[in-house]
Amino acid sequence: MTRHILLSNDDGLDAFGLNLLARVLDERDDIRVTVVAPADQQSATSHSLTLRDPLRIIDYGDNRYAVTGTPTDSVLVACEHILKNDPPDAVISGVNHGANMAQDVTYSGTVAAALEGAIFGVPSYAISCTSHRPEHWDGVEAFLRGHIDDLLDQDIPRGCLINVNIPDLPAGKIRGVRVGPLGSRKYHDVITEQLDPRGNPYIWIGGNGPTWDSTPGTDATLNHEGYVAITPLRVDLTHESVLTEIEGLNHEGPLKR
């Protein structure tokens, strides 16, 4: 059986990681690929939708499309329009240039594209290389060729997505693949104050770091130890235990002023 896989990302249609992923999958007889990705760089756009501007689809042929919007727009447009009569069996977002671990998954356009796929009920995956300027794409390619089926063959429940972070190491130096929860991180000097050429102040959000928490078994720690880190995420953000603890807030009757 041939699987139809939708590829997207947040680095844009021309990003090396996306095109590496597409090439590896295109070489297979049992996978059919459609690429629908942002027309330009959309990192850190999180799960945002474009609602106040028109979107345009640019058809490059060979099942490659660019959308003039966010990663979420791209997957939404793919599922609801481009592939409406030919839905994908899976959504893979990536391969991102840079880590998407710990709290950064909430900012990530890469994770957001996979999240949108999960909302549509499609098994979805976000894959990243943990360097903004990767030097060892052979490690990424080795994972894609040797382990992508391990991901695709998992029985993922509806509303779940799988987040994968591959260390920027040569294939021979990657120690293996490990499953673990999200860790924690802290950025430093996030706000930079500057003056424009006319002397007017402005600020720039950036920051140094991050500093990753070293809790054993978490995604960042595993990655820094040389492992590919895999973390299941979910669409439902409900905190189940607190839901029970705050039942005292329940109230019947008209609200008091």
N, C-alpha and C positions, 0 to 999 in steps of 0.2 A: 504494500500500500504506500502510495506517495503522500507525504505530509506537506501541506501548504503552510509556510512559515512567513509571517510578516516581520520585517526588520525595521527598526527605527532607532533613534538616538537623540541626544541633545547637542551634539557637536556639529551637526549639519550633514548634508548629503555627501559632501566631498571628503569627510573625515576618514583618515586612514583606518582606524579601528573598525568602523562600519563596513568599509569596503573589503577589509580582510575577512571579516565574518561572512559577508556575502559571497566572496570568492570560495571560501572553504565549503560553504553549504551548496553553492552552485555546482561544485564538482561532483556532487553525489546524485545518483540516479533515483534515490528514494525521497528526495526533498525538492520541493518547488518553492522558489523565493520570490517575494514581492517586497520591494523597498519603498517605504513612505517615510520620509524624514524631513525635518525642518530645512528650509532653504538656506539658513545661516546659523551662526552660533547662538545657542539658546541655553547655555549652562546656567544652573541655579535658578531656573524659572519655576521650579517646583511643579505643582499640579495645576498650573494656571491655564485658563481658556481665553481665547480671543473673542470678546463679545461686542466690542465697540468699533471694530474695523473689519472690512471684508477680508476674506481669505482667498488666495489664489493657488491653484494646483498647476504645477509645471510638469508636463509629461516628457521625460527624457527617453522614452522607449525602453524596451527590454525589461518591462515591469519595474521601472525606477521612476519615482515621483518625488518632487519637492513640494512642500506646503509652506506658504509664507506665514507661519505662525509658530506656536510652541510645540514641544514634544507631545503634549496631551492633545493638542489640535491635530497633530499628524496621525495619531492612532485613532482618534475619533473619526476623522475624515476618511481614513482607510476603511474602518469597520462599517461606517454608516453610509459611505458613498462609493469610494473606489472599488471596494471589495464587497459591496452589499449583496451581490449575487454569487460571490465566490469567497466565503468567509475563511479566515485562516484557522489552522489547527493549533497554532501556537504563536505567541508574540515574543520576540527577543529584542531587547533594547541594548545597544552598545555596538562594538566594544568601546566603552567610554575612555577618554584620555584623562585619568585621574580617579582617585579613590571615591567610593560612595559607601562609607562605613559610619557606624555610630549615628549621632544626631544628623549627620549630613544627608542621610537618606530623605529627611524631610524637605531639604532644599533642592534635591537632585532632580533635574529634568530627565535624566536617564531612568531613575527609579519611577518617576511619574509616568513615563511612557508605558512601562510595564504595569504600573498600577491601573492605568486606563484599560489595558488589555484584560486585567483581572476583573475589573468592573463589568466588562462585557462578557465575563464568564469564560474567557479563553486562558488556558495555561500560559503563564507569562514569566519572563526571566529578564533580569537586569544584569549585565556583565560589564565589569570595569577592570582596567589595568591601573594599578595604584601609583601611577606617576603621571603628571601632567604632560611630560615629554618623555614617553617610554623609549627606552634604549634596547629592550630585549623583546621584540615582538615575537621572536621564536618561542618564547615561553607561553605567550598567549595562544599562538597557533597550535602548539603542542596540546594545550588544554582543549581547544576547540576540536581538534581532530581526534583526540583520545578519550574525551569525557563528555562531549556535548550530548551523546545518546544517554549517558547516565542521568542527565538532567531531564531530557525530553521523555524518558521512560518512567519517571516518577509519577505516581498517582497523586496529583496536586488537587486538594479540595477547592471548590469554588470560592473565590474571594481571596485566594492566596497567591503570592508571587515569590519567586526565588531570587535572592540577591547574591551575586557572585563577585568576589574581588580577587584578582590574580596579581601576585607580586611582580614587580618589574625586575625579573631575574631571568638568566638564561634557563632554557628548559631543563638542563641537567642539574641545576641548582635549586629548583623548586622541590621542596621536601615531600609534597603530597597534597591531598585534598582533605580538609577538615570542616565539619559542620559546627557552628557555634552561634550564640546570640549576639546582638549588637553590643558594642562596647560604648565608651564615652570619650569625648574629646573636648579640648578647650583651645580657642584661638586667642592670640595675643595681639595687642595694639590694633584692634579691628578697625578703628576709625582714624584716618589720616587727615589732618587739616592742612590745606594748601591755599595759596593765593593765585587767582587767575592773572593774566597779563595786565589787567586793568586795576589790580590791587584788591579785588573783591574776594572775600573768603569763600571757600567751598570745602566740602568734606568728601572723602573717597572711602567706600567700604571695601576692605581687603583683608588685611591682617597677616600676621606672621604665624608660622606653625603649620598645623596644629600640634599640641601636645596630646598624645594619646594615652588614655588610662591603660595601665598594665595588668588589668584583671585577667587571670589565666582563662584561656578558652574562649574569649570574646573575639569578634571578627578582626579588630585591629591588632590585637596581640598575636593571633594566629598568623595574620598576614606578615607581621614583622618577624615572625619566626621562620618565614619562608614557605608558608602553606597557602594554597588557594582556600579562601574562607567563603563558606556558603551559609547564608542565613535566610530562613523563611520569614516573610513579612505578610501582613494581612490588611485588607481593605477596612475591616471593622476595627475602629479605634477604641471601642468600649473597654473600660477598665473594669473587668467583671467583679473583682473582689471589693473595690470601692463602691460599685453599684449597690452591693448588699449593705455595706457599712453606712451609707448615707440615706437609707430608707426612712430615717426620721424626718427627712425634709418633705415627705409626702404630706399633702394637705387636701382636705375635702372642703368644699364650700367656697363662697365668694372671697376674693382677696381683700385683705384689710388695707385701708389707705393710710 
